[in-house]
Amino acid sequence: MQKLKRLAAALLTAVLICITLSVSAYADTPYVTYTINGYGQIRQTQTAYLAHATITKFGEASLASPSDICLADDGLIYIADSGNKRIVVGNAEGELVRTVGEGTLKNPRGVFVTADGSIYVADRDAGKIFIFGSDGQLTGEYGKPASPLYGDEVSFLPIKIVVNNAGIMFAVCESNTNGIVEISPTDGGTFLGYFGTNYAATNLTTIIYRMILTDEQRAKMVSNIPATPTNLTIDEKGLIYTVTRGNRNDTLKRLNIAGTNMIHNTDGTYADTPTSVAAGNHDNVYVADQQGYIFEYNNEGEMIFVFGGPDDGTQRVGLSTMVSGIAVDSNDRIYVLDSDKAQVQVYQPTEFTNLLHSALYLYSKGRYTEAKEPLTSILKMNSMFDYANKAMGRCYFREENYGEAMRYARLAKDYSGYSDAYWEIRNVWLKNNIITVILVIAAIFVVIKIIKVLDKKKQILGRPRAFAGKLRENRFADNFCYAFRFMKKPADTAYGIAAEGREGWLMPSLMLLIFMIEFIISKYTCGFLMKTVMDGRYEILSDIGAIIAVVAAVTACTYLVCTINEGEGTVKKIYTAICYSLTPYIIFMPLNYVLSHVLTNNEIFLTTMLSVLTYGWIAVIAFVGLKEVNNFTVGQTVKVILLTLFAALILALLIFIIYVLWAQVFGFIGALVGEGVYRLGY
């Protein structure tokens, strides 16, 4: 019995030690992993990759200013050892296998290994692409293409290279803005043309300048030329990926055989200073930033993870100083080449990442039902991981389970997926109920016709009409109807406000209250595709305060400006005209609200158009109302509006300054009180 107790205690201790070591491994990671949520916000998530090892040298061969890294199919690591003018070949354990190109290479900047073991080296200073066999012997070289299409004055300074299965070489050449150089091995090297050319950045200001400036002035302007690609890679399908510094939303490209970019992502998550790119094993791609950050994207260019970072001098494993290359092996281990430290950082995926990669692979192969299993495990680990929710929704959509697809799409804030699923649900509903809907509409139409005929013969609506007539005699009801008349005949209604005593405080305030209620309901409960606020976040009091503050500020500023310009409007009249101008919103926004719940992305332009028309209508009747209430001309009204906007800006600036000053005063008082309490405590 005692032996069993000791054995149980030993096993328990071993388990606790393993758990402690496991937690320590994660806690000791010197960087944080981030992902992007459905709102486009960067958020911290589980550790995606752990710093596994660091290779400082291969055997006794140290690196000097290494510039590129490539992994062969057999797992060997090839490094362009630029400082030592050679290619170093080693294994993942840091053992040296051989060196290649010593005595031949001058400044190897790029290296690529084909399936048959041929080694292609881009040598900048030699101005050539060298080819070595699997035994390290030189088998060929290619210099500057002789074709006039290349450009006689364009230098050939290859710095990066990849080769497809047909043996066609794609080289990035330093300072060559025409694009990637494409060379066929036939006839000693045939120039096939430029591939994947970047576009020059343009803006409206530059276009206008170039239109109005003379030829001499344009010649003095900074040349607007496309950026040269920074690096490139090729995947198993033969698609080429490039990264380009300063290319904004085109930083990462996936090019088809025609050189057309197949990635169109605008979420702004690309690296600022990308230096290298590597294709993953699951339709994913990795981009290394010069500062040490590693970005992982899916095949649509959507960011999955970003981790790593710059070394702050602590020399911790996993942090880099100057990244120059990145490669991925068949086990999803990432090899990052640091040219400044002359070493290779190796990162290993965690269980969380392996599950995600498994789901990516299954999804890319069309095995959607199988992909749900790893996605379910991921969501158990992190239910707020929006990328997994999005993928789960897409899987359900492929299975034609549109209800679940819509639910997961909403969780992930996947507007496109939500719209597609909702369209299918709506389509099914319409097929099942279209006859009923038509019959109901027809029945309503017939009932209305019957009521009109009976009313004409027997006056069945006499009492309701009499009641409506009495209701209109009520001053409150009359003013309520008068407010809505403002949107149809603003000039006449504004004259009533100015000369017939139609101004007031109660009815305009009621209009403003209705406006605020509709605005808040629409903002927080409108259809998902039109929602602009985060789920679960409510700022109702702030919204009400902002609306009241804007109306009060506009009313006050307008009155002051109108008074200076001899306007006839009082504060009450101007306030009434401003509040009555909101009636188009009060009438049409409920329709917009209903449409937001029944339209998909293909029809959502209808709500946008209705909103534009509504706000335009408000602007027109507010202009007419201000003109009539103050008895201004059109020119005077425009002048007053501009001055009012300026006055409102000055008022806002003044309020901000007062707020900042008072915040400092209260902060100072709080610091004094805290200091006094601290001293009294001693």
C-alpha positions as CSV (number, residue, x, y, z in Angstrom):
1,M,0.0,0.0,0.0
2,Q,2.8,2.4,0.9
3,K,4.5,1.6,-2.4
4,L,1.3,2.5,-4.3
5,K,1.1,5.8,-2.4
6,R,4.7,6.6,-3.2
7,L,4.1,5.7,-6.9
8,A,1.0,7.9,-7.1
9,A,2.9,10.8,-5.4
10,A,5.7,10.4,-7.9
11,L,3.4,10.3,-10.9
12,L,1.5,13.4,-9.6
13,T,4.8,15.2,-9.1
14,A,5.9,14.3,-12.6
15,V,2.6,15.6,-14.1
16,L,3.0,18.9,-12.1
17,I,6.5,19.3,-13.4
18,C,5.5,18.7,-17.0
19,I,2.6,21.2,-16.6
20,T,5.0,23.7,-15.1
21,L,7.6,23.3,-17.8
22,S,4.9,23.5,-20.5
23,V,3.6,26.8,-19.0
24,S,7.1,28.1,-18.6
25,A,7.8,27.5,-22.3
26,Y,4.8,29.6,-23.2
27,A,5.5,32.3,-20.6
28,D,9.1,32.5,-21.5
29,T,8.3,33.4,-25.1
30,P,9.9,36.9,-25.5
31,Y,7.2,38.1,-27.9
32,V,3.4,38.3,-28.1
33,T,1.3,36.8,-30.9
34,Y,-1.4,39.0,-32.5
35,T,-4.2,38.4,-34.9
36,I,-6.8,40.6,-36.5
37,N,-10.5,40.5,-35.6
38,G,-13.6,41.0,-37.7
39,Y,-13.5,44.8,-37.0
40,G,-10.0,45.1,-38.4
41,Q,-8.4,45.5,-35.0
42,I,-5.2,43.9,-33.9
43,R,-5.8,41.7,-30.9
44,Q,-3.5,39.4,-28.8
45,T,-4.1,35.7,-29.1
46,Q,-2.6,32.4,-28.2
47,T,1.1,31.8,-28.9
48,A,1.2,30.6,-32.5
49,Y,4.9,29.7,-32.8
50,L,7.5,29.0,-30.2
51,A,11.2,29.9,-30.5
52,H,12.5,26.4,-31.0
53,A,16.3,26.8,-31.7
54,T,19.0,29.1,-32.9
55,I,21.7,28.1,-35.4
56,T,24.7,30.3,-35.0
57,K,27.0,28.4,-37.3
58,F,27.2,25.2,-39.3
59,G,29.9,23.0,-38.0
60,E,32.9,25.3,-37.7
61,A,31.7,27.5,-40.6
62,S,30.5,30.9,-39.3
63,L,28.3,33.2,-41.4
64,A,29.2,36.7,-42.5
65,S,26.4,39.1,-43.6
66,P,24.1,36.3,-44.9
67,S,21.4,37.6,-47.2
68,D,19.1,34.7,-48.2
69,I,18.0,31.2,-47.1
70,C,16.4,28.3,-49.0
71,L,15.2,24.9,-47.8
72,A,15.6,22.0,-50.2
73,D,13.1,19.1,-50.4
74,D,15.6,16.9,-48.5
75,G,15.6,19.3,-45.5
76,L,19.0,20.8,-46.1
77,I,19.4,24.5,-45.5
78,Y,21.1,26.6,-48.2
79,I,22.3,30.1,-47.1
80,A,23.8,32.8,-49.3
81,D,26.8,33.7,-47.1
82,S,27.5,37.0,-48.8
83,G,30.3,38.2,-46.6
84,N,32.3,35.0,-47.3
85,K,31.3,34.8,-51.0
86,R,29.8,31.3,-50.8
87,I,26.8,29.2,-50.3
88,V,26.7,27.3,-47.0
89,V,24.8,24.0,-47.0
90,G,23.9,22.5,-43.6
91,N,21.2,20.6,-41.8
92,A,18.7,21.6,-39.1
93,E,21.0,20.3,-36.4
94,G,23.7,22.9,-37.4
95,E,26.0,20.4,-39.1
96,L,27.9,21.6,-42.1
97,V,27.3,19.5,-45.2
98,R,29.4,21.4,-47.7
99,T,30.1,24.9,-49.1
100,V,29.5,25.9,-52.7
101,G,30.9,28.5,-55.0
102,E,34.0,29.5,-53.2
103,G,36.4,31.2,-55.7
104,T,33.5,31.8,-58.2
105,L,31.0,33.9,-56.4
106,K,31.6,37.6,-55.6
107,N,28.5,38.7,-53.7
108,P,25.8,36.0,-53.6
109,R,22.5,37.7,-52.6
110,G,19.9,35.1,-53.5
111,V,19.8,31.3,-53.6
112,F,17.2,28.8,-54.8
113,V,17.3,25.0,-54.9
114,T,15.2,23.0,-57.4
115,A,13.8,19.5,-56.9
116,D,16.7,17.9,-58.7
117,G,19.2,19.6,-56.4
118,S,20.4,22.3,-58.8
119,I,21.5,25.4,-56.9
120,Y,20.7,28.8,-58.5
121,V,22.6,31.8,-57.1
122,A,21.9,35.5,-57.8
123,D,25.3,37.2,-57.6
124,R,24.9,41.0,-57.6
125,D,28.5,42.1,-58.0
126,A,29.2,39.5,-60.7
127,G,26.1,40.5,-62.6
128,K,25.2,36.9,-63.2
129,I,23.0,34.0,-62.2
130,F,25.2,30.9,-61.4
131,I,24.0,27.4,-61.5
132,F,25.7,24.6,-59.5
133,G,24.9,20.9,-59.6
134,S,23.9,18.9,-56.6
135,D,27.6,18.0,-56.2
136,G,28.5,21.7,-56.0
137,Q,30.1,21.9,-59.4
138,L,29.4,24.9,-61.6
139,T,27.1,23.8,-64.5
140,G,26.1,27.2,-66.1
141,E,25.8,30.9,-65.8
142,Y,23.6,33.6,-67.2
143,G,24.6,37.3,-67.6
144,K,22.7,40.3,-68.8
145,P,20.1,39.4,-71.5
146,A,21.2,40.5,-75.0
147,S,17.6,41.3,-76.0
148,P,16.9,45.0,-76.8
149,L,13.6,44.5,-74.9
150,Y,15.6,44.3,-71.7
151,G,17.1,47.8,-72.2
152,D,20.6,48.7,-73.2
153,E,21.1,51.1,-70.4
154,V,19.5,48.9,-67.7
155,S,22.1,47.1,-65.6
156,F,21.8,43.4,-64.6
157,L,22.2,43.2,-60.8
158,P,20.4,40.0,-59.7
159,I,19.7,39.9,-55.9
160,K,16.9,37.3,-55.6
161,I,15.8,34.3,-57.7
162,V,13.3,31.5,-58.0
163,V,12.9,28.8,-60.7
164,N,9.7,27.0,-61.8
165,N,9.3,23.4,-62.8
166,A,10.0,24.3,-66.5
167,G,13.4,25.7,-65.5
168,I,12.4,29.3,-66.2
169,M,14.2,31.8,-63.9
170,F,12.5,34.8,-62.3
171,A,15.0,37.2,-60.9
172,V,14.7,40.4,-58.9
173,C,17.3,42.9,-60.1
174,E,18.5,45.8,-58.0
175,S,17.2,49.2,-59.2
176,N,15.3,47.6,-62.1
177,T,11.8,49.2,-61.8
178,N,10.5,47.3,-64.9
179,G,9.6,44.3,-62.9
180,I,10.9,40.7,-62.3
181,V,13.3,39.5,-65.0
182,E,12.0,36.3,-66.7
183,I,14.7,34.2,-68.4
184,S,14.4,30.9,-70.2
185,P,17.4,28.5,-70.1
186,T,17.0,27.8,-73.9
187,D,19.6,29.2,-76.3
188,G,22.0,30.2,-73.6
189,G,19.4,32.3,-71.8
190,T,16.4,33.8,-73.6
191,F,14.8,37.0,-72.1
192,L,11.1,36.4,-72.0
193,G,10.2,39.8,-70.7
194,Y,9.3,41.5,-67.4
195,F,6.9,39.9,-65.0
196,G,4.7,41.3,-62.3
197,T,5.6,44.9,-62.7
198,N,4.5,47.3,-59.9
199,Y,2.5,50.3,-60.6
200,A,3.7,53.8,-60.0
201,A,1.9,55.6,-57.1
202,T,-0.3,58.4,-58.3
203,N,-2.5,61.0,-56.5
204,L,-4.7,63.8,-57.6
205,T,-2.2,66.5,-56.6
206,T,0.5,65.0,-58.8
207,I,-1.8,64.7,-61.7
208,I,-2.9,68.4,-61.4
209,Y,0.7,69.6,-61.1
210,R,1.8,67.7,-64.2
211,M,-1.1,69.2,-66.1
212,I,-0.3,72.8,-65.3
213,L,3.5,72.8,-65.1
214,T,5.8,73.3,-68.1
215,D,8.1,70.6,-69.5
216,E,11.1,72.2,-67.7
217,Q,9.2,72.3,-64.4
218,R,8.0,68.7,-64.7
219,A,11.6,67.6,-65.4
220,K,12.6,69.1,-62.1
221,M,9.9,67.1,-60.2
222,V,10.8,63.9,-58.4
223,S,10.4,61.0,-60.8
224,N,7.3,59.0,-60.2
225,I,8.5,55.5,-60.9
226,P,7.3,52.1,-59.7
227,A,9.0,50.4,-56.8
228,T,11.3,47.4,-57.4
229,P,10.2,44.2,-55.7
230,T,12.1,43.4,-52.5
231,N,11.9,39.7,-52.6
232,L,9.9,36.8,-54.2
233,T,9.1,33.1,-53.7
234,I,7.3,30.4,-55.6
235,D,4.8,27.8,-54.4
236,E,4.1,24.2,-55.5
237,K,1.5,25.4,-58.0
238,G,4.0,27.6,-59.7
239,L,2.4,30.9,-58.4
240,I,4.9,33.6,-57.5
241,Y,4.6,35.7,-54.4
242,T,6.4,39.1,-54.2
243,V,6.8,41.7,-51.4
244,T,7.6,45.3,-52.1
245,R,8.4,48.0,-49.6
246,G,6.3,51.1,-49.6
247,N,3.6,49.6,-51.9
248,R,0.8,49.9,-49.4
249,N,-2.0,47.5,-50.1
250,D,0.1,45.8,-52.8
251,T,2.9,45.0,-50.4
252,L,2.2,41.3,-50.9
253,K,1.2,40.0,-54.3
254,R,0.3,36.5,-55.6
255,L,0.9,36.5,-59.3
256,N,-0.6,34.1,-61.8
257,I,1.1,33.1,-65.1
258,A,-0.1,36.3,-66.7
259,G,1.5,38.4,-63.9
260,T,-1.8,39.5,-62.5
261,N,-2.1,40.0,-58.7
262,M,-4.7,37.6,-57.2
263,I,-4.7,39.2,-53.8
264,H,-6.8,42.3,-53.2
265,N,-6.8,42.9,-49.4
266,T,-7.1,46.4,-47.9
267,D,-7.0,45.7,-44.2
268,G,-3.7,47.5,-43.7
269,T,-1.9,44.7,-41.9
270,Y,1.1,44.3,-44.2
271,A,4.6,44.7,-43.0
272,D,6.2,48.2,-43.1
273,T,9.6,47.0,-44.2
274,P,9.2,43.5,-45.7
275,T,12.4,41.7,-46.6
276,S,11.4,38.2,-47.5
277,V,8.5,36.0,-48.3
278,A,7.9,32.2,-48.1
279,A,5.0,30.0,-49.3
280,G,3.6,27.7,-46.6
281,N,2.2,24.2,-46.9
282,H,-1.5,25.0,-46.5
283,D,-2.2,27.7,-49.1
284,N,-0.7,30.2,-46.6
285,V,2.2,32.6,-47.0
286,Y,4.8,34.1,-44.5
287,V,6.3,37.6,-44.8
288,A,9.3,38.6,-42.7
289,D,9.7,42.2,-41.7
290,Q,13.2,43.6,-41.4
291,Q,12.7,44.4,-37.7
292,G,12.0,40.8,-36.9
293,Y,8.2,40.5,-37.1
294,I,6.8,37.5,-38.9
295,F,3.4,37.8,-40.6
296,E,1.3,34.8,-41.7
297,Y,-1.5,35.3,-44.3
298,N,-4.0,33.0,-45.9
299,N,-4.3,32.7,-49.7
300,E,-6.5,35.8,-49.9
301,G,-4.0,38.0,-48.1
302,E,-5.8,38.1,-44.8
303,M,-3.6,38.2,-41.8
304,I,-3.8,35.2,-39.5
305,F,-0.9,35.8,-37.1
306,V,1.9,38.3,-36.4
307,F,4.6,37.4,-33.9
308,G,8.3,37.9,-33.2
309,G,9.9,41.4,-33.0
310,P,13.2,43.3,-32.7
311,D,15.9,42.4,-30.3
312,D,16.3,45.1,-27.6
313,G,19.8,44.0,-26.8
314,T,18.8,41.2,-24.4
315,Q,19.8,38.5,-27.0
316,R,16.7,36.5,-26.3
317,V,15.9,33.5,-28.5
318,G,13.1,34.4,-31.0
319,L,14.0,38.1,-31.4
320,S,15.9,39.4,-34.4
321,T,18.0,42.5,-35.4
322,M,18.1,42.5,-39.2
323,V,16.0,39.9,-41.0
324,S,17.1,39.1,-44.5
325,G,15.4,35.8,-45.3
326,I,12.7,33.4,-44.3
327,A,11.9,29.7,-45.3
328,V,9.4,27.0,-44.1
329,D,10.0,23.3,-44.0
330,S,7.5,20.5,-44.5
331,N,6.7,20.4,-40.7
332,D,5.8,24.1,-40.7
333,R,8.9,25.1,-38.8
334,I,9.9,28.6,-39.8
335,Y,13.6,29.5,-40.4
336,V,14.4,33.2,-40.1
337,L,17.8,34.4,-41.3
338,D,19.2,37.3,-39.3
339,S,22.0,39.0,-41.3
340,D,23.2,41.3,-38.4
341,K,23.5,38.4,-35.9
342,A,24.6,36.0,-38.7
343,Q,22.3,33.3,-37.4
344,V,19.1,31.4,-38.1
345,Q,16.1,31.5,-35.7
346,V,13.9,28.5,-35.9
347,Y,10.2,28.7,-34.8
348,Q,8.0,25.7,-34.2
349,P,4.2,25.8,-34.4
350,T,2.0,25.2,-31.4
351,E,-0.9,22.9,-31.2
352,F,-3.2,25.8,-31.8
353,T,-1.5,26.6,-35.1
354,N,-1.3,23.0,-36.2
355,L,-5.0,22.7,-35.8
356,L,-5.5,25.9,-37.8
357,H,-3.2,24.6,-40.6
358,S,-5.0,21.3,-40.6
359,A,-8.3,23.2,-41.1
360,L,-6.8,25.3,-43.9
361,Y,-5.5,22.3,-45.7
362,L,-8.8,20.4,-45.5
363,Y,-10.8,23.5,-46.5
364,S,-8.5,24.1,-49.6
365,K,-9.1,20.4,-50.6
366,G,-12.9,20.8,-50.4
367,R,-13.2,18.6,-47.4
368,Y,-15.4,21.0,-45.5
369,T,-17.0,18.5,-43.1
370,E,-13.6,17.3,-42.0
371,A,-12.3,20.8,-41.6
372,K,-15.0,21.5,-38.9
373,E,-13.3,19.2,-36.5
374,P,-10.0,21.1,-36.0
375,L,-12.0,24.4,-36.2
376,T,-14.2,23.2,-33.3
377,S,-11.0,22.5,-31.3
378,I,-9.6,25.9,-32.1
379,L,-12.8,27.6,-31.0
380,K,-12.8,25.6,-27.7
381,M,-9.3,27.1,-27.1
382,N,-10.3,30.6,-28.2
383,S,-14.0,31.2,-29.0
384,M,-13.1,34.8,-30.0
385,F,-10.7,33.8,-32.7
386,D,-12.6,35.4,-35.6
387,Y,-10.6,33.7,-38.3
388,A,-11.8,30.3,-37.1
389,N,-15.4,31.5,-36.8
390,K,-15.2,32.8,-40.4
391,A,-13.7,29.5,-41.7
392,M,-16.4,27.6,-39.7
393,G,-19.1,29.7,-41.3
394,R,-17.7,29.1,-44.8
395,C,-17.7,25.3,-44.1
396,Y,-21.3,25.4,-43.1
397,F,-22.1,27.4,-46.2
398,R,-20.5,24.8,-48.4
399,E,-22.6,22.2,-46.7
400,E,-25.7,24.3,-47.4
401,N,-26.4,24.8,-43.7
402,Y,-27.1,28.5,-44.2
403,G,-28.5,29.2,-40.7
404,E,-25.3,28.1,-39.0
405,A,-23.2,29.7,-41.7
406,M,-24.9,33.1,-41.0
407,R,-24.5,32.6,-37.2
408,Y,-20.7,32.0,-37.5
409,A,-20.3,34.8,-40.1
410,R,-21.9,37.2,-37.6
411,L,-19.6,36.1,-34.9
412,A,-16.6,36.7,-37.2
413,K,-17.9,39.9,-38.6
414,D,-17.7,38.3,-42.0
415,Y,-20.0,40.6,-43.9
416,S,-19.5,38.9,-47.3
417,G,-20.2,35.4,-45.8
418,Y,-23.2,36.7,-43.9
419,S,-24.6,38.3,-47.0
420,D,-24.2,35.1,-49.0
421,A,-25.8,32.9,-46.4
422,Y,-28.7,35.3,-45.8
423,W,-29.3,35.5,-49.6
424,E,-29.7,31.8,-49.7
425,I,-32.1,31.8,-46.7
426,R,-34.1,34.6,-48.2
427,N,-34.2,32.8,-51.5
428,V,-35.6,29.7,-50.0
429,W,-38.2,31.7,-48.0
430,L,-39.3,33.5,-51.1
431,K,-39.7,30.2,-53.1
432,N,-41.8,28.8,-50.3
433,N,-43.9,31.9,-49.6
434,I,-44.0,34.0,-52.8
435,I,-47.6,32.8,-53.7
436,T,-48.8,33.7,-50.2
437,V,-47.2,37.1,-50.3
438,I,-48.8,37.9,-53.7
439,L,-52.2,36.8,-52.4
440,V,-51.9,38.9,-49.3
441,I,-50.9,42.0,-51.3
442,A,-53.8,41.4,-53.7
443,A,-56.2,40.9,-50.8
444,I,-55.1,44.2,-49.2
445,F,-55.6,45.9,-52.6
446,V,-59.1,44.5,-53.0
447,V,-60.0,45.4,-49.4
448,I,-58.9,49.0,-49.9
449,K,-61.0,49.2,-53.1
450,I,-64.0,47.8,-51.4
451,I,-63.7,50.2,-48.5
452,K,-63.5,53.1,-51.0
453,V,-66.6,52.0,-52.8
454,L,-68.6,51.5,-49.6
455,D,-67.4,54.8,-48.3
456,K,-68.5,56.5,-51.4
457,K,-72.0,54.9,-51.2
458,K,-72.6,54.7,-47.4
459,Q,-70.0,57.0,-45.9
460,I,-68.6,54.3,-43.6
461,L,-65.5,56.4,-43.0
462,G,-67.5,59.4,-41.9
463,R,-66.8,59.1,-38.2
464,P,-63.1,58.5,-38.6
465,R,-62.9,61.6,-40.8
466,A,-64.8,63.7,-38.3
467,F,-62.5,62.5,-35.6
468,A,-59.5,63.4,-37.7
469,G,-61.0,66.8,-38.3
470,K,-61.5,67.5,-34.6
471,L,-58.0,66.2,-33.9
472,R,-56.5,68.8,-36.4
473,E,-58.3,71.5,-34.4
474,N,-56.2,70.6,-31.4
475,R,-53.2,73.0,-31.3
476,F,-50.7,70.4,-30.4
477,A,-51.8,68.0,-33.2
478,D,-51.9,71.0,-35.6
479,N,-48.3,72.0,-34.8
480,F,-47.3,68.3,-35.1
481,C,-48.7,68.2,-38.7
482,Y,-47.2,71.6,-39.4
483,A,-43.8,70.3,-38.6
484,F,-44.1,67.6,-41.2
485,R,-45.3,70.2,-43.7
486,F,-41.9,71.8,-43.5
487,M,-40.3,69.0,-45.6
488,K,-42.8,69.6,-48.5
489,K,-43.1,73.4,-48.4
490,P,-40.2,74.8,-46.4
491,A,-40.5,78.3,-47.7
492,D,-44.2,78.6,-46.7
493,T,-43.7,76.9,-43.4
494,A,-40.7,79.0,-42.6
495,Y,-42.7,82.1,-43.3
496,G,-45.3,80.8,-40.8
497,I,-42.5,80.4,-38.2
498,A,-41.2,83.9,-39.0
499,A,-44.5,85.9,-39.2
500,E,-47.4,83.8,-37.9
501,G,-46.2,82.7,-34.5
502,R,-45.6,79.1,-35.4
503,E,-42.3,79.0,-33.5
504,G,-42.1,77.2,-30.2
505,W,-40.0,75.0,-27.8
506,L,-42.3,72.0,-27.2
507,M,-42.9,70.7,-30.7
508,P,-39.4,71.3,-32.1
509,S,-38.0,69.5,-29.0
510,L,-40.4,66.6,-29.7
511,M,-39.1,66.4,-33.2
512,L,-35.6,66.4,-31.9
513,L,-36.5,63.7,-29.4
514,I,-38.1,61.5,-32.1
515,F,-34.9,62.0,-34.2
516,M,-32.7,61.0,-31.4
517,I,-34.8,57.8,-30.7
518,E,-34.7,56.8,-34.3
519,F,-31.0,57.6,-34.6
520,I,-30.1,55.4,-31.6
521,I,-32.4,52.5,-32.6
522,S,-30.9,52.6,-36.1
523,K,-27.3,52.8,-34.9
524,Y,-27.5,49.9,-32.5
525,T,-30.2,47.6,-33.9
526,C,-30.0,48.0,-37.6
527,G,-29.2,45.1,-39.9
528,F,-25.8,43.5,-39.5
529,L,-24.6,44.5,-43.0
530,M,-25.2,48.2,-42.1
531,K,-24.0,48.2,-38.5
532,T,-21.0,50.4,-37.8
533,V,-20.6,49.9,-34.1
534,M,-19.2,46.9,-32.3
535,D,-21.6,44.3,-30.9
536,G,-22.3,44.8,-27.2
537,R,-20.9,48.4,-27.1
538,Y,-23.5,51.0,-26.3
539,E,-22.8,54.7,-25.9
540,I,-26.3,56.0,-25.8
541,L,-25.7,58.8,-23.3
542,S,-22.8,60.0,-25.3
543,D,-24.9,60.0,-28.5
544,I,-27.7,61.9,-26.9
545,G,-25.2,64.4,-25.4
546,A,-23.5,64.9,-28.7
547,I,-26.8,65.5,-30.6
548,I,-28.0,68.0,-28.0
549,A,-24.6,69.8,-28.0
550,V,-24.5,70.0,-31.8
551,V,-28.1,71.4,-32.1
552,A,-27.4,73.9,-29.2
553,A,-24.1,75.0,-30.7
554,V,-25.5,75.4,-34.2
555,T,-28.5,77.3,-32.9
556,A,-26.4,79.6,-30.8
557,C,-23.8,80.3,-33.5
558,T,-26.4,80.8,-36.2
559,Y,-28.3,83.3,-34.0
560,L,-25.2,85.2,-33.2
561,V,-24.1,85.3,-36.9
562,C,-27.6,86.2,-38.1
563,T,-27.9,89.0,-35.5
564,I,-24.6,90.5,-36.7
565,N,-25.8,90.3,-40.3
566,E,-29.1,92.0,-39.4
567,G,-31.2,88.8,-39.6
568,E,-34.7,88.8,-38.3
569,G,-34.7,85.4,-36.7
570,T,-34.8,84.9,-32.9
571,V,-33.3,82.0,-31.0
572,K,-36.7,80.3,-30.8
573,K,-37.4,80.7,-34.5
574,I,-34.0,79.4,-35.6
575,Y,-34.2,76.5,-33.2
576,T,-37.7,75.6,-34.6
577,A,-36.4,75.8,-38.2
578,I,-33.4,73.5,-37.4
579,C,-35.5,70.9,-35.6
580,Y,-38.3,70.9,-38.2
581,S,-35.6,70.3,-40.9
582,L,-35.0,66.8,-39.4
583,T,-38.5,65.6,-40.5
584,P,-37.1,63.8,-43.7
585,Y,-35.0,61.7,-41.4
586,I,-37.9,61.0,-39.1
587,I,-40.0,59.8,-42.0
588,F,-37.5,57.9,-44.2
589,M,-35.1,56.3,-41.7
590,P,-37.6,53.8,-40.5
591,L,-37.9,52.5,-44.1
592,N,-34.1,52.5,-44.2
593,Y,-34.0,50.5,-40.9
594,V,-36.4,47.9,-42.3
595,L,-34.4,47.6,-45.5
596,S,-31.2,47.0,-43.6
597,H,-32.7,43.8,-42.2
598,V,-33.9,42.4,-45.5
599,L,-31.2,43.4,-48.1
600,T,-27.9,41.7,-48.9
601,N,-24.7,43.2,-50.1
602,N,-25.9,43.3,-53.7
603,E,-28.8,45.5,-52.8
604,I,-27.4,47.5,-49.9
605,F,-26.8,50.4,-52.2
606,L,-30.5,51.1,-51.9
607,T,-30.1,52.1,-48.3
608,T,-27.1,54.2,-49.1
609,M,-29.0,56.0,-51.8
610,L,-31.9,56.6,-49.5
611,S,-29.6,58.0,-46.8
612,V,-27.9,60.3,-49.3
613,L,-31.3,61.6,-50.5
614,T,-32.5,62.1,-46.9
615,Y,-29.5,64.0,-45.8
616,G,-29.5,66.1,-49.0
617,W,-33.2,66.9,-48.4
618,I,-32.4,68.0,-44.8
619,A,-29.7,70.3,-46.1
620,V,-31.9,71.9,-48.7
621,I,-34.9,72.6,-46.4
622,A,-32.6,73.8,-43.6
623,F,-31.1,76.3,-46.1
624,V,-34.5,77.5,-47.2
625,G,-35.7,77.7,-43.6
626,L,-32.8,79.8,-42.5
627,K,-33.2,82.1,-45.5
628,E,-36.9,82.7,-44.9
629,V,-36.8,83.0,-41.1
630,N,-34.1,85.7,-41.3
631,N,-35.4,87.3,-44.6
632,F,-32.0,86.8,-46.3
633,T,-31.1,86.6,-49.9
634,V,-29.4,83.4,-51.2
635,G,-26.0,85.1,-51.1
636,Q,-26.5,86.3,-47.5
637,T,-27.7,82.8,-46.5
638,V,-24.5,81.2,-47.9
639,K,-22.4,83.8,-46.2
640,V,-24.2,83.2,-42.9
641,I,-23.8,79.4,-43.1
642,L,-20.0,79.7,-43.8
643,L,-19.6,82.1,-40.9
644,T,-21.7,79.8,-38.7
645,L,-19.4,76.8,-39.5
646,F,-16.4,78.9,-38.7
647,A,-18.0,80.1,-35.4
648,A,-18.9,76.5,-34.5
649,L,-15.3,75.5,-35.1
650,I,-13.9,78.3,-32.9
651,L,-16.4,77.3,-30.2
652,A,-15.4,73.7,-30.3
653,L,-11.7,74.7,-30.1
654,L,-12.5,76.9,-27.1
655,I,-14.3,74.1,-25.3
656,F,-11.5,71.8,-26.0
657,I,-8.9,74.2,-24.6
658,I,-11.1,74.8,-21.5
659,Y,-11.5,71.0,-21.0
660,V,-7.7,70.4,-21.2
661,L,-7.0,73.3,-18.8
662,W,-9.5,72.1,-16.3
663,A,-8.3,68.5,-16.6
664,Q,-4.8,69.7,-15.7
665,V,-6.2,71.7,-12.8
666,F,-8.1,68.7,-11.4
667,G,-5.0,66.5,-12.0
668,F,-2.9,68.9,-10.1
669,I,-5.4,69.0,-7.2
670,G,-5.6,65.2,-7.2
671,A,-1.8,65.0,-7.0
672,L,-1.8,67.4,-4.1
673,V,-4.5,65.5,-2.2
674,G,-2.7,62.2,-2.9
675,E,0.6,63.7,-1.6
676,G,-1.1,65.0,1.5
677,V,-2.7,61.6,2.2
678,Y,0.6,59.9,1.6
679,R,2.4,62.2,4.1
680,L,-0.3,62.0,6.7
681,G,-0.1,58.2,6.5
682,Y,3.5,58.5,7.8
